Amino acid sequence: MLHLPIANADVNGWALLLLGFFVGVLGGFFGTGGAYIITPSLHIFGFPMAFAIGTDIAHIFGKSIVASFKHALLRHVDFKLGLMMGLLGMIGVSLGKQAILYLEKIGQVGPIVRIVYMVLLFSLGLFMLKDYYWYSKLSEVQKESIEKKPSRVVLWIRGLKLGPYISFPTSGVKDISIWIVVFLSISVGFISGFLGVGGGFVRVPILIYFLGLPTVMAVGTDLFAILITNSWGTYIYAMSGKVEIIGALVMLVGAAVGIQIGSAATGYVKGMKIRFYFGVTLVLAGVAVVLRHLLMPTLAGYLMLSSAAILSSLIIFMLIRAVAEERYRSKEEAYDKRT
Amino acid sequence: MFESLNEYIVALYHLHKAQYGLIVVTLMALVGISVGLTTEVVLRLLGIRGEK
């Protein structure tokens, strides 16, 4: 058992390490910080809620450095777009916090936040699952071209005549109205501040479905944006005494390993498959919020914890299988060349 | 060892909150980078580069 001096709580160090690892794998694969899994889990482990949020933010900051570096190596990060989204997102976070303060004043903060959270998780999750279902019906030839073809929404956004314009050559986004980027970044920040989460689960779908980024590029760019916003978040939460440094470090060790594995897996798994698993995670997170709303927070926490463990094991399995297949193919090619 | 570390953390937090904030940020960055780099080396040794 680890004694955490600032939160004054005792937790199992191995459980923290494993939790960090599982959420790290999911984070590297989906481009999310995983606050929607970690915060309730830490609460179950005995962290007071405010410490759970602060400790979670601190460890997400550490692992997002690793993830951004790994995705940058894989050329999955658009630094210009990530920087813009991260910095502009901070304005949105402040606006979101103001909205929360107002709702707190009129005594409506709890139910409204939970309802917005549920609507967002279910609508995004179900939309991504529907998107994957539609994709699975296509022929192999159509599947190859579909991810490269921009959707109608993306074409409409790219065609908007509202200058000045900005290009993101790394992501293949050319001459898009700067106001679209500003609006989307502030909106994601607003949701972040309003719900008290990193915002990755909203930013990744926005980058895919509104700006037309390839899935892996959206994942990498989002992790870089999380790095920027969470560096400030860690500092202010630590200053207010809400970061349990030992707990955050133990989780970070597990997460830094997990996030490397999750990031490496994106190189082997098709973008649409990533969207499918992301959709499943969002729907499960939505169910957990419903359970919390029905006053079953422990059950909700266990649901998120077990689904994180199952999904991350599945990702590791997919990675091992893809690497084994690749090795088998290269051995076969070498054999063919010799004969 | 953990007890003295815990005492040191609490003392540092009560002494200078801004400094404690900076230490947390720096420590998270350093631990994250070092564990991440070690994992990267191990993954590369295992032939998992993630580039396809």
HADDOCK unambig.tbl for C-alpha pairs under 7 A between the chains (distance, minus, plus):
assign (segid A and resid 5 and name CA) (segid B and resid 6 and name CA) 5.68 0.50 0.50
assign (segid A and resid 5 and name CA) (segid B and resid 10 and name CA) 6.67 0.50 0.50
assign (segid A and resid 6 and name CA) (segid B and resid 10 and name CA) 6.53 0.50 0.50
assign (segid A and resid 58 and name CA) (segid B and resid 28 and name CA) 6.98 0.50 0.50
assign (segid A and resid 59 and name CA) (segid B and resid 28 and name CA) 6.80 0.50 0.50
assign (segid A and resid 62 and name CA) (segid B and resid 28 and name CA) 4.80 0.50 0.50
assign (segid A and resid 62 and name CA) (segid B and resid 29 and name CA) 5.05 0.50 0.50
assign (segid A and resid 62 and name CA) (segid B and resid 32 and name CA) 4.80 0.50 0.50
assign (segid A and resid 63 and name CA) (segid B and resid 32 and name CA) 5.65 0.50 0.50
assign (segid A and resid 65 and name CA) (segid B and resid 29 and name CA) 7.00 0.50 0.50
assign (segid A and resid 65 and name CA) (segid B and resid 32 and name CA) 6.84 0.50 0.50
assign (segid A and resid 65 and name CA) (segid B and resid 33 and name CA) 6.87 0.50 0.50
assign (segid A and resid 66 and name CA) (segid B and resid 32 and name CA) 6.14 0.50 0.50
assign (segid A and resid 66 and name CA) (segid B and resid 33 and name CA) 5.81 0.50 0.50
assign (segid A and resid 66 and name CA) (segid B and resid 36 and name CA) 5.43 0.50 0.50
assign (segid A and resid 74 and name CA) (segid B and resid 51 and name CA) 6.16 0.50 0.50
assign (segid A and resid 231 and name CA) (segid B and resid 25 and name CA) 6.98 0.50 0.50
assign (segid A and resid 234 and name CA) (segid B and resid 25 and name CA) 6.44 0.50 0.50
assign (segid A and resid 235 and name CA) (segid B and resid 21 and name CA) 4.90 0.50 0.50
assign (segid A and resid 235 and name CA) (segid B and resid 22 and name CA) 6.46 0.50 0.50
assign (segid A and resid 235 and name CA) (segid B and resid 25 and name CA) 6.24 0.50 0.50
assign (segid A and resid 238 and name CA) (segid B and resid 20 and name CA) 6.92 0.50 0.50
assign (segid A and resid 238 and name CA) (segid B and resid 21 and name CA) 4.69 0.50 0.50
assign (segid A and resid 238 and name CA) (segid B and resid 24 and name CA) 6.79 0.50 0.50
assign (segid A and resid 239 and name CA) (segid B and resid 17 and name CA) 5.14 0.50 0.50
assign (segid A and resid 239 and name CA) (segid B and resid 18 and name CA) 5.63 0.50 0.50
assign (segid A and resid 239 and name CA) (segid B and resid 20 and name CA) 6.66 0.50 0.50
assign (segid A and resid 239 and name CA) (segid B and resid 21 and name CA) 4.87 0.50 0.50
assign (segid A and resid 245 and name CA) (segid B and resid 24 and name CA) 6.74 0.50 0.50
assign (segid A and resid 249 and name CA) (segid B and resid 28 and name CA) 6.84 0.50 0.50
assign (segid A and resid 252 and name CA) (segid B and resid 32 and name CA) 6.54 0.50 0.50
assign (segid A and resid 253 and name CA) (segid B and resid 35 and name CA) 6.38 0.50 0.50
assign (segid A and resid 256 and name CA) (segid B and resid 32 and name CA) 5.87 0.50 0.50
assign (segid A and resid 256 and name CA) (segid B and resid 35 and name CA) 6.02 0.50 0.50
assign (segid A and resid 256 and name CA) (segid B and resid 36 and name CA) 5.19 0.50 0.50
assign (segid A and resid 257 and name CA) (segid B and resid 35 and name CA) 6.78 0.50 0.50
assign (segid A and resid 257 and name CA) (segid B and resid 36 and name CA) 6.13 0.50 0.50
assign (segid A and resid 257 and name CA) (segid B and resid 39 and name CA) 5.78 0.50 0.50
assign (segid A and resid 260 and name CA) (segid B and resid 36 and name CA) 6.80 0.50 0.50
assign (segid A and resid 260 and name CA) (segid B and resid 39 and name CA) 6.92 0.50 0.50
assign (segid A and resid 260 and name CA) (segid B and resid 40 and name CA) 6.86 0.50 0.50
assign (segid A and resid 264 and name CA) (segid B and resid 49 and name CA) 6.55 0.50 0.50
assign (segid A and resid 264 and name CA) (segid B and resid 50 and name CA) 4.03 0.50 0.50
assign (segid A and resid 265 and name CA) (segid B and resid 50 and name CA) 6.23 0.50 0.50
assign (segid A and resid 267 and name CA) (segid B and resid 50 and name CA) 4.73 0.50 0.50
assign (segid A and resid 267 and name CA) (segid B and resid 51 and name CA) 5.39 0.50 0.50
assign (segid A and resid 267 and name CA) (segid B and resid 52 and name CA) 5.70 0.50 0.50
assign (segid A and resid 268 and name CA) (segid B and resid 50 and name CA) 6.65 0.50 0.50
assign (segid A and resid 268 and name CA) (segid B and resid 52 and name CA) 6.43 0.50 0.50
assign (segid A and resid 323 and name CA) (segid B and resid 48 and name CA) 6.80 0.50 0.50
